[in-house]
Every structure is written in structure tokens, then in C-alpha cells.
Amino acid sequence: MKTFIIFIIFSTSFFLNSQSNVFEKVAYSFDFQKDNIKLFSYMGDKPYYKAETILDDINAEDIIKNITDFENYPQIFKKTIKFEVTGRENELYKIHAVLNFNPIKNRDYYIKMRVEKTKDTAFIEWFTDESEHQIQPEYRRVKFNYGRWTIKSIDKNKTYISIEYHNDWEIDKVPKNFLTMLEKNETMNSIRELTSYLRSK
């Protein structure tokens, strides 16, 4: 029995670490900078995107407090229609979310999220929940969804923040170049919307 429990703990730990390593060895290339936000990408079969900036007027604790208020996401990220915490699994939050904007119309997905904090850095990361969930006919189910926020305190009101995405939105009949630019812009928009929300409070 003791051996079995140890095996379960080890297996769970290995699974979580393997999920978080999705972004660790990505060889990003710098694309461009706009509004003081840098955009990086790696164009594989399913591309990776990363946006980052340094904020001089918002402290890390305020960012972490709001970015971990998951059910408030539709107030922060305007294209998110729903972001519901459906349960907990140890340190993981189970989420059901809905997006609706052109061309990513009526998409829903299930993910698991976790928050990790060190002395001056926080990671909020998520990955696809591969459990069986009932298909809702009004939505198209997204089955591949990974992401990570990194928030690092540099000084009292100086904070590094980045967002990384590795998704497949299953978009048909859209030119690849258009879709690539859309995904790059939406990666940057995540930071824009978050900072705009924080500055408006």
C-alpha cells in the first residue's frame, strides 16, 4: 500500500512537470515590438507565441491578485465570454471557458490551471483537460490549449510580465498568414487588456 501511494504521488508530479515543460525549451525568435510590448514566436506545426513587457506603474502583487481571480476574466479579457472554475484537483483549478470573436467563433475548452509562486516570481500556467466532457452543440470544442503567465517583481512598482500561448483553435477557411498575424496580435492584446483593466481600477 505504501509503495502504491508513493507511485501515485510520483506519477502525478511527473505528469504536472511534463505539462509545465511545454514552454521551457522553445527557441523563440523576436518578431516585432509595439506599444512597448515585444512579440516572439516559434512557428512549428502548432506555433508558440510569447509577448512580454516591463511595467513601471503596476506592482507584481496587484497583477497576481487579478490574474488569479479566474472568474473575473470576462471583465478583464473582453473576448472571453465565460471562464468558470468547475472544481479543484489538488493544486489544479479545473476551468470551462468560452471564447467568441471573429474568426474564433463560439469556441469552448476545458483546461487545468495552477499557480506557482517563488520569492519574486509567479507562474500561472494551464494545459488541456483531457477528461471526457459533454459536447455542447452550440460550441466547437478546442482540444489543444496551453498557456503560461510569468510575473516577476523587479522593483516596488516595476514588474516584468509575459504571456505564452500554444493552441490550435481549429479554424478553417482562413488564410494562414491572416491567422498567424491574428494570433500574434491577440497574444499582445492579452497584456494590453490586463494592464488597461488594472490601470482603470
C-alpha positions in Angstrom: 0.0 0.0 0.0 2.8 2.4 0.9 4.5 1.7 -2.4 1.3 2.3 -4.3 0.8 5.7 -2.6 4.4 6.7 -3.4 3.9 5.7 -7.0 0.7 7.8 -7.3 2.5 10.9 -5.9 5.4 10.4 -8.2 3.2 9.8 -11.2 1.2 13.0 -10.5 4.3 15.0 -10.0 5.8 13.7 -13.3 2.6 14.5 -15.2 2.4 18.1 -13.9 6.1 18.7 -14.6 5.7 17.3 -18.1 2.8 19.7 -18.7 4.7 22.8 -17.4 7.8 22.0 -19.6 5.9 22.7 -22.8 7.4 26.2 -22.9 10.8 25.6 -21.3 12.9 24.8 -24.4 11.1 26.8 -27.0 13.6 28.6 -29.3 11.6 31.8 -29.7 12.6 34.3 -32.4 11.9 38.0 -32.0 9.2 39.3 -34.4 8.5 42.9 -33.6 7.7 45.5 -30.8 4.7 47.7 -30.5 3.3 49.8 -27.6 6.4 48.7 -25.6 5.4 45.0 -25.9 7.7 42.6 -27.6 6.4 39.7 -29.6 8.3 36.4 -30.1 7.2 33.3 -31.9 8.3 29.8 -32.9 6.5 28.6 -36.0 6.2 24.8 -35.6 3.3 22.5 -36.6 1.3 24.2 -33.8 3.0 27.6 -33.3 4.2 29.1 -30.0 3.8 32.8 -29.2 5.1 34.9 -26.4 4.6 38.6 -25.6 6.4 40.4 -22.8 6.8 43.9 -21.4 8.1 45.8 -18.3 5.5 47.8 -16.4 6.7 50.9 -14.5 3.4 51.7 -12.7 1.9 48.4 -11.6 3.4 46.2 -8.9 3.6 42.4 -9.1 1.2 41.7 -6.3 -1.6 43.6 -8.0 -1.1 41.7 -11.2 -1.0 38.3 -9.4 -4.1 39.1 -7.4 -6.1 39.9 -10.5 -4.7 37.3 -12.8 -5.6 34.6 -10.3 -9.2 35.9 -9.9 -10.2 33.5 -12.6 -14.0 34.0 -12.7 -13.4 37.7 -13.3 -11.6 37.0 -16.6 -14.6 38.1 -18.7 -14.2 41.6 -17.2 -10.5 41.7 -18.0 -10.3 39.9 -21.3 -13.2 41.1 -23.4 -13.3 38.2 -25.9 -13.7 35.7 -23.1 -17.4 35.1 -22.6 -17.1 32.6 -19.8 -14.3 31.4 -17.5 -15.8 29.2 -14.8 -13.9 27.3 -12.1 -15.7 23.9 -12.1 -13.7 22.2 -9.4 -10.3 21.6 -7.8 -7.9 18.7 -8.2 -5.1 19.1 -5.5 -3.4 22.4 -6.6 -5.1 22.4 -10.0 -8.1 24.6 -10.9 -10.5 22.9 -13.4 -11.8 25.5 -15.9 -14.5 25.6 -18.5 -14.1 28.6 -20.8 -15.9 30.1 -23.9 -14.4 32.5 -26.5 -16.5 34.3 -29.1 -14.9 36.6 -31.6 -14.3 36.5 -35.4 -12.9 34.1 -36.6 -12.7 32.2 -33.3 -16.5 32.0 -33.0 -18.3 30.0 -30.3 -15.3 28.0 -29.1 -15.3 26.3 -25.7 -12.5 24.4 -24.0 -11.6 22.7 -20.7 -8.3 23.3 -19.1 -6.5 22.8 -15.8 -4.6 25.7 -14.3 -2.2 26.1 -11.5 -0.4 28.9 -9.7 3.2 28.7 -8.6 5.0 31.4 -6.6 8.6 31.9 -5.6 10.1 34.8 -3.7 9.7 37.3 -6.5 8.1 35.4 -9.4 4.7 33.8 -10.1 3.7 31.4 -12.9 0.1 30.9 -13.8 0.0 28.0 -16.3 -2.6 25.8 -17.9 -3.0 22.8 -20.2 -5.8 20.9 -21.9 -8.0 18.9 -19.6 -8.2 15.6 -21.4 -11.1 14.3 -19.3 -14.3 13.5 -21.0 -16.7 16.4 -21.1 -20.1 16.6 -22.8 -20.0 18.3 -26.1 -22.3 21.3 -26.2 -23.9 21.7 -29.7 -23.7 25.5 -29.7 -19.8 25.4 -29.4 -16.9 23.9 -31.2 -14.6 22.2 -28.8 -10.9 23.3 -28.7 -8.8 20.2 -27.7 -5.3 21.7 -27.7 -4.7 24.6 -25.3 -1.6 25.5 -23.4 -0.5 28.8 -21.9 1.6 30.5 -19.2 1.8 33.9 -17.5 5.0 34.9 -15.9 5.1 37.8 -13.4 8.4 38.9 -11.9 8.9 41.8 -9.5 11.8 43.9 -10.4 11.3 46.8 -8.0 8.4 48.2 -5.9 6.3 49.3 -8.9 8.3 47.8 -11.7 7.2 44.4 -13.0 8.2 42.1 -15.8 5.2 40.3 -17.3 4.9 37.7 -20.2 2.2 35.6 -21.7 2.8 32.4 -23.8 0.3 30.5 -25.9 0.5 27.2 -27.7 -3.0 26.5 -29.1 -4.9 25.0 -32.0 -8.2 26.9 -32.5 -9.3 24.6 -35.3 -10.0 27.5 -37.7 -11.0 26.5 -41.2 -11.1 28.5 -44.4 -8.9 31.4 -43.1 -5.6 32.2 -44.9 -2.6 31.1 -42.8 -0.9 34.4 -43.0 -4.0 36.2 -41.6 -4.4 33.6 -38.9 -0.8 33.9 -37.8 -1.0 37.7 -37.6 -4.3 37.4 -35.7 -2.7 35.0 -33.1 0.3 37.3 -32.7 -1.9 40.3 -32.1 -4.1 38.5 -29.7 -1.1 37.4 -27.7 -0.1 41.0 -27.3 -3.7 42.0 -26.6 -3.7 39.8 -23.5 -1.1 42.1 -21.9 -2.9 45.2 -23.2 -6.2 44.2 -21.8 -4.8 43.2 -18.5 -2.8 46.4 -18.0 -5.8 48.5 -19.2 -8.0 46.8 -16.6 -5.5 47.3 -13.8 -4.9 51.0 -14.6 -8.7 51.7 -14.7 -9.2 50.4 -11.1 
